[in-house]
Each structure stands twice: as C-alpha cells, then as structure tokens.
Amino acid sequence: MATKIVKKTKIKLFNFLIVLLILVGLFFGVRFVMHEPIHNLIVKGNNYLKDDVILELAKVKDYPSFLLLKEGNTCKKVEKSPYIASCKIKKRWGFVLEIDVVEERPLFFDMNNNQYVFGEKKSVAVDSISERFRVPRLLNYVPDKKYSKFITGMSRVEEDTLSKISDIEYQPNDYDKDRFLLYMDDGNMVYLTLTKFKMINHYNEVLSQLEGHKGILYLDSGNHFQIME
C-alpha cells in the first residue's frame, strides 16, 4: 500500500499578525470616519431668517455625524417651516455641510385675519420673525375667489415697487369687481384690476413724468393720471 504524504501548511505568525492589524485598522478607520461629526456648517440663501433658526430647523446645531446624516430627511425638516419654500443640502470636502434655502416671499399683511401672506399662498401669524416684514397692508375683506387671484397678482409685483406700497383696499364698482386701490408711500393712489397688477411695476417710470404732482393713477382703465388739488 502506498503511503500518503500529508503536507502541513505552515501559517507564519508574523504574517497573520500583519493581516490582523490591517483589519483592525480598517475597522477603526471606517468607524472613525462614519462617526466623525460635521466640522463646519454653512447656510446660504437666507435673507430674513437667521442662520441659527435654519440650523435649529435642520437639527444639526449639535454637529451630528457627517456621513450618517441624510440630506433628504434633513431638508424635509427645514421645509416644514412656513417661511421656507425649498431646501437643498450639499456635503463638501472636509466634513462641511452646506444648507441652501429659498425663503417664502412675504407679499402683504392681511388685516382681516392678522396674518402675513406669502407668494405660495402660505401665511403666518405675527411673531418675532414676521413682525420685521415691511409689506403693504390689505385693509379690507376680499372674497375667496378674488383673494386667490389677488395673491397671484401681488406675487408679480417686483420687490422695489412692493416697498413703495403702503396700503391696499378692495374697491369693486359696478363695472369691475376685480378693482383694487393702492395707497403709495409718496401720497399717490393707484387703481388696478387683477388682470393688470403687473403694470404697477412701471410705477417708477410713470412717477418721473408726473413732475412732482400728487394724484390718482388709473391703471384699471384708460391709464391716465388725475392731479389732486
């Protein structure tokens, strides 16, 4: 009978220790990176909301793990605020987290329900944030069907022009149920209809032609100016 020779594999202890050390190093290295906190927080796009407010909404003020943080879930937390229209989060090299937001644009203060109204038809009550808004006041009640169109019309008013409007009053007449009267900061008044709200953006051009006169600008019909005595 032939004798089988069994070769014994010799495991070199030194090589085994090297592999073990590499594996242990990789384990702790991955663990370290996974749990490494955010090093720097950057907030962009905000105008009236302070950075701390947005960081509080995002729940990142305590610098959580950079890699474990989920951008989508974090943005959803930020977008729950009525002041935020949208949010984007980017992770940058060096454990930097960048939060880029778009704030809702305040259009007017509705005296009927004591709320500030935004362009996306959201609204907020008076608080420490909204009380700093400088927007026109809507003085009286506007029927629901007209109100929605009014918000759309106001969202088309440019920022520079919006800042010149003091008060707004719904003033329908027998000929037009979509008629509004705008009281300007400079003492002039402007009549507009819902379909012509965008025309108020030309107010500065018209103003330069009035030669210092004060009066009523009719943009609802005829586009003429009536000087007040």
C-alpha positions in Angstrom: 0.0 0.0 0.0 1.3 3.4 -1.0 1.9 5.8 1.9 0.1 9.2 1.6 2.2 12.2 2.5 0.2 15.0 4.0 1.8 18.4 3.7 1.2 20.6 6.6 0.5 24.3 5.8 2.6 26.4 8.0 1.0 29.7 9.0 3.6 32.2 9.7 2.7 34.0 12.9 4.2 37.3 11.7 2.1 37.4 8.5 -1.1 36.6 10.5 -0.4 39.5 12.9 0.1 41.9 10.0 -3.2 40.9 8.4 -4.9 41.2 11.8 -3.5 44.6 12.4 -4.7 45.8 8.9 -8.2 44.5 9.5 -8.4 46.1 13.0 -7.0 49.4 11.5 -9.6 49.3 8.7 -12.4 48.6 11.2 -11.5 51.5 13.5 -10.7 53.8 10.5 -14.2 53.2 9.0 -15.8 53.6 12.4 -13.9 56.9 12.9 -15.0 58.3 9.5 -18.6 57.1 9.9 -19.0 58.8 13.3 -16.9 61.9 12.5 -19.1 64.9 13.2 -19.7 67.8 10.8 -16.8 70.3 11.0 -18.4 73.3 9.5 -22.0 74.4 8.8 -22.8 76.9 6.0 -26.2 78.4 5.4 -26.9 80.1 2.1 -29.9 81.8 0.5 -31.5 83.3 3.7 -32.4 86.9 3.9 -34.7 87.4 6.9 -34.2 84.1 8.7 -31.1 83.9 10.8 -28.6 81.1 10.4 -29.4 79.7 13.8 -33.1 79.4 13.0 -32.3 77.3 10.0 -29.8 75.2 11.8 -32.3 74.6 14.5 -34.9 73.5 11.9 -32.4 71.1 10.4 -31.5 69.7 13.8 -27.8 70.0 13.1 -26.7 72.5 15.8 -25.1 69.8 17.8 -22.9 68.7 14.8 -24.1 65.2 14.1 -22.2 62.6 12.1 -21.3 63.9 8.7 -21.7 60.7 6.7 -24.7 59.3 8.6 -26.7 62.5 8.0 -29.4 62.0 5.4 -29.8 65.1 3.2 -33.4 64.4 2.1 -34.7 63.9 5.6 -32.9 67.0 6.9 -34.3 69.1 4.1 -37.8 67.9 4.9 -37.4 69.2 8.5 -36.4 72.6 7.2 -39.2 72.7 4.7 -41.8 72.2 7.4 -41.3 75.8 8.3 -43.9 78.1 6.6 -41.0 80.5 6.0 -39.1 78.1 3.8 -40.1 77.4 0.1 -37.3 74.9 -0.6 -34.1 73.4 0.7 -31.0 71.8 -0.8 -28.2 70.2 1.2 -24.7 69.5 -0.1 -21.8 67.7 1.5 -18.4 69.3 0.8 -14.9 68.0 1.2 -13.6 68.5 4.8 -16.8 67.4 6.5 -18.5 70.7 5.5 -22.3 70.7 5.3 -23.9 73.4 3.2 -27.6 74.2 3.6 -29.1 76.3 0.7 -32.6 77.6 1.3 -35.2 79.6 -0.6 -37.3 81.7 1.7 -41.0 82.4 1.1 -41.5 85.9 -0.1 -43.9 88.0 2.1 -46.4 90.0 0.0 -48.8 91.7 2.3 -50.3 91.8 5.8 -54.0 90.8 5.8 -55.7 93.0 8.4 -58.8 90.8 8.2 -57.1 87.7 9.7 -53.9 89.3 11.1 -51.6 87.2 9.0 -48.7 87.8 6.7 -49.3 86.2 3.3 -46.6 84.7 1.1 -46.4 84.1 -2.6 -47.1 80.4 -2.4 -50.4 81.2 -0.6 -49.0 80.3 2.7 -49.4 82.6 5.7 -48.1 83.1 9.2 -49.3 85.0 12.3 -47.4 87.8 13.8 -44.3 86.6 15.5 -40.7 87.7 16.2 -39.8 86.9 12.6 -42.8 88.2 10.6 -43.1 91.4 12.6 -40.0 92.7 10.9 -41.5 92.4 7.4 -42.1 95.7 5.6 -45.0 94.9 3.3 -48.3 96.6 2.3 -51.4 96.1 4.4 -54.6 94.7 2.9 -57.2 96.8 4.7 -60.5 95.0 4.0 -62.1 91.7 3.2 -61.6 90.2 -0.3 -64.0 87.4 -1.5 -62.3 84.0 -1.6 -62.3 83.6 -5.4 -60.8 87.1 -5.8 -58.4 86.6 -2.9 -56.5 83.7 -4.6 -56.1 85.8 -7.8 -55.1 88.8 -5.7 -52.2 86.8 -4.2 -51.1 85.7 -7.7 -51.2 89.3 -8.8 -49.2 90.5 -5.8 -46.6 87.8 -6.4 -45.9 89.5 -9.8 -45.1 92.9 -8.1 -41.3 93.5 -8.0 -39.6 94.0 -4.7 -38.7 97.6 -5.3 -42.2 98.5 -6.3 -43.7 96.5 -3.4 -41.7 98.5 -0.9 -43.4 101.7 -2.2 -47.0 100.5 -1.5 -48.4 101.4 2.0 -52.0 100.0 2.0 -54.3 98.2 -0.4 -58.1 98.3 -0.4 -60.5 96.1 -2.4 -62.8 98.6 -4.2 -65.1 97.0 -6.7 -67.5 99.1 -8.7 -70.4 98.4 -11.0 -68.1 98.0 -13.9 -65.3 95.9 -12.4 -65.5 93.5 -9.5 -61.7 93.0 -9.6 -60.7 96.5 -8.8 -58.2 97.5 -6.1 -56.9 100.8 -4.8 -53.2 101.1 -3.8 -52.1 103.8 -1.5 -48.4 104.6 -2.2 -45.9 105.9 0.4 -45.4 109.1 -1.6 -49.0 110.1 -1.3 -50.2 109.0 -4.7 -53.0 106.4 -5.2 -53.2 103.8 -8.0 -56.3 101.9 -9.2 -55.6 98.4 -10.5 -57.5 95.3 -11.6 -56.5 91.7 -11.0 -55.5 91.3 -14.7 -53.3 94.4 -14.6 -51.4 94.0 -11.4 -48.1 93.6 -13.1 -48.4 97.1 -14.5 -47.6 98.6 -11.1 -44.0 97.6 -11.8 -43.9 100.6 -14.2 -44.7 103.0 -11.4 -41.2 104.5 -11.2 -41.3 105.3 -14.9 -44.7 107.0 -14.6 -43.6 108.8 -11.5 -40.8 110.5 -13.4 -43.4 112.0 -15.8 -45.7 113.5 -13.1 -43.4 116.5 -12.4 -43.9 116.3 -8.7 -47.7 116.3 -8.8 -49.7 114.1 -6.4 -52.9 112.4 -7.6 -54.6 109.3 -8.6 -53.2 107.0 -11.3 -55.9 104.9 -13.1 -54.3 101.8 -14.4 -57.6 99.9 -14.3 -58.9 101.7 -17.4 -57.5 104.4 -19.6 -54.1 104.6 -18.0 -54.5 108.3 -17.0 -53.4 110.4 -14.1 -55.7 112.7 -12.2 -54.0 115.5 -10.2 -55.3 116.2 -6.7 -55.7 119.8 -5.7 
